[in-house]
Amino acid sequence: MILNRKYILSFLCMTLILTGCSLTSSLLEKEPIENTPHLAVGRHLEVNNTNESLILYDYKEALAGDGLYYATWRIGDAKLYENSDGDTADLYDAQLYLLLGEFTSHEKAQENRDAWLDRGKISYEISDEKEVDCNGQTYLMIAYTLQNESNPYVRGVSAFAVHDKLAVCAELTCQEYFTEDLETILTNFLENCTYSS
């Protein structure tokens, strides 16, 4: 069971890291997509999105039995993109991915956060690393360029944290022409995330 959970976490993280865009259909696509300001992610995280440019695009509880929750916000209008495998997906100017893991202990949450961070450091060319405080929560933030040539997104910034028994990874990636400051967008997003016990 532990190996399965680690495999699922690694697979999901690598999917986020290497694809750079959601290739699965959204649960939200069955309803009109709109800028949903409040989203409960799992049982202990509330996102109050105040950035009108960030549009909620996807929310998945498919791995909730394993304690994993995944949400995506997009910036810009969709453009059709075909990856190297011939799969097509909607591509946006930038996308913000949020991965939340609910675990049985603080130690397990820390172990998973560290594994996610290690994956990022292997997959990215890191240009900056620092701790930031957002709404009372400390995150380790990294800025990077993407090394996968088949990825349409060229740079990004990610934040990793542990809150009690929760592990969190928030990642914002963008296309080459995107000029807005990624760190500012992600920091403002995290300032509006609230954790509960």
C-alpha positions in Angstrom: 0.0 0.0 0.0 2.8 2.4 0.9 4.6 1.6 -2.4 1.3 2.1 -4.3 0.8 5.5 -2.7 4.4 6.6 -3.4 4.0 5.4 -7.0 0.7 7.3 -7.4 2.3 10.5 -5.9 5.4 10.2 -8.1 3.3 9.6 -11.2 1.0 12.5 -10.4 3.9 14.9 -9.7 5.7 13.8 -12.8 2.5 14.3 -14.8 2.3 17.9 -13.5 5.9 18.5 -14.0 6.4 17.1 -17.5 3.2 17.6 -19.3 2.7 21.2 -18.3 -1.0 21.0 -19.4 -4.0 19.0 -18.4 -4.6 16.3 -20.9 -7.6 14.9 -19.0 -11.1 16.2 -19.4 -12.3 18.4 -16.6 -15.0 17.5 -14.2 -16.0 21.1 -14.4 -16.5 21.1 -18.1 -19.9 19.6 -17.6 -21.0 22.9 -16.2 -20.2 26.4 -17.5 -16.6 27.3 -16.5 -16.5 30.5 -14.5 -14.2 32.2 -12.1 -15.2 30.3 -9.0 -13.7 32.4 -6.2 -14.0 29.9 -3.3 -12.9 26.3 -3.6 -12.5 23.7 -0.8 -9.6 21.5 -1.7 -9.9 18.3 0.3 -11.1 18.7 3.9 -8.6 21.2 5.2 -7.7 23.8 2.5 -9.9 26.7 1.3 -8.8 28.7 -1.7 -10.3 32.2 -2.1 -9.1 33.2 -5.6 -9.0 37.0 -5.9 -7.2 37.1 -9.2 -9.8 37.6 -12.0 -7.3 36.4 -14.6 -7.0 33.0 -12.9 -10.0 30.9 -14.0 -10.8 27.7 -12.3 -10.3 25.0 -14.9 -10.2 21.6 -13.2 -10.8 20.0 -9.8 -10.3 16.3 -9.2 -11.0 14.2 -6.2 -10.3 11.0 -8.1 -7.5 10.0 -5.8 -9.3 11.2 -2.6 -9.2 7.7 -1.3 -5.4 8.1 -1.3 -5.7 11.5 0.3 -4.8 13.4 -3.0 -6.6 16.4 -4.4 -5.7 18.3 -7.6 -7.0 21.7 -9.0 -6.0 23.8 -11.9 -6.5 27.4 -12.8 -5.7 28.9 -16.2 -4.7 32.4 -17.6 -5.7 33.3 -21.1 -7.8 31.7 -23.8 -7.4 28.1 -25.0 -5.2 27.3 -28.0 -5.1 23.7 -29.4 -1.8 22.0 -28.7 -0.5 18.6 -29.9 2.2 17.0 -27.8 5.0 14.6 -29.1 2.7 11.6 -28.6 0.0 13.1 -30.9 -2.4 13.8 -28.0 -4.2 17.2 -28.2 -5.0 19.5 -25.3 -6.0 23.0 -24.6 -3.0 25.2 -24.0 -3.1 28.5 -22.1 -0.8 31.4 -21.5 -0.1 30.1 -18.0 -1.5 27.5 -15.7 -1.5 27.1 -11.9 -1.6 23.6 -10.5 -2.4 22.8 -6.9 -1.7 19.4 -5.4 -2.8 18.6 -1.9 -2.0 15.4 0.0 -3.7 14.6 3.3 -1.6 12.1 5.3 -1.8 10.2 8.6 1.0 12.1 10.3 3.1 15.2 10.0 6.1 13.0 9.2 4.4 11.4 6.3 3.4 14.8 5.0 7.0 16.0 5.3 8.3 12.9 3.5 5.9 13.5 0.6 6.6 17.2 0.4 10.3 16.4 0.3 9.8 13.8 -2.5 7.8 16.3 -4.6 10.5 18.9 -4.1 13.3 16.4 -5.0 11.4 15.5 -8.2 11.1 19.2 -9.1 14.8 19.7 -8.6 15.6 16.8 -10.8 13.2 17.9 -13.6 13.9 21.7 -13.5 16.9 24.0 -14.0 16.5 26.0 -10.7 17.4 29.7 -10.8 16.2 30.7 -7.3 15.2 29.0 -4.1 13.9 30.8 -1.0 11.4 30.6 1.9 8.3 32.8 1.7 5.5 33.4 4.2 2.0 33.6 2.8 -1.0 34.1 5.1 0.9 32.6 8.1 2.2 29.5 6.2 5.9 29.1 5.2 6.6 27.8 1.7 9.8 26.8 0.0 9.6 28.6 -3.3 11.7 27.7 -6.4 11.9 29.5 -9.7 13.1 27.5 -12.8 13.2 26.9 -16.5 11.7 23.6 -17.8 14.2 21.2 -19.3 11.7 19.1 -21.3 11.9 20.3 -24.9 8.4 18.9 -25.7 6.8 20.9 -22.9 5.1 24.1 -24.3 5.7 25.9 -21.0 9.2 27.2 -20.6 9.5 28.6 -17.1 7.8 28.4 -13.8 7.7 28.9 -10.0 6.6 26.4 -7.4 5.9 26.5 -3.7 6.1 23.5 -1.4 4.8 23.3 2.2 3.7 21.1 5.1 0.8 22.1 7.3 0.2 19.6 10.1 -0.7 16.4 8.2 -1.0 18.1 4.8 1.6 18.4 2.0 1.1 21.1 -0.6 2.6 21.8 -4.0 1.5 24.9 -6.0 3.1 25.3 -9.4 2.6 28.1 -11.9 4.1 27.6 -15.4 3.9 29.8 -18.5 4.6 30.0 -22.2 7.6 32.0 -23.4 5.7 35.2 -24.4 3.9 35.5 -21.0 5.3 38.7 -19.4 3.5 38.8 -16.0 5.6 38.1 -12.9 5.0 34.5 -11.9 6.3 34.9 -8.3 3.8 37.7 -7.7 0.9 35.8 -9.1 1.7 32.6 -7.1 2.4 34.6 -3.9 -0.9 36.4 -4.1 -2.7 33.1 -4.7 -1.1 31.6 -1.7 -1.9 34.6 0.5 -5.6 33.6 -0.1 -5.2 30.0 0.9 -6.4 29.1 4.4 -5.7 25.9 6.2 -7.9 24.4 8.9 -7.3 21.6 11.4 
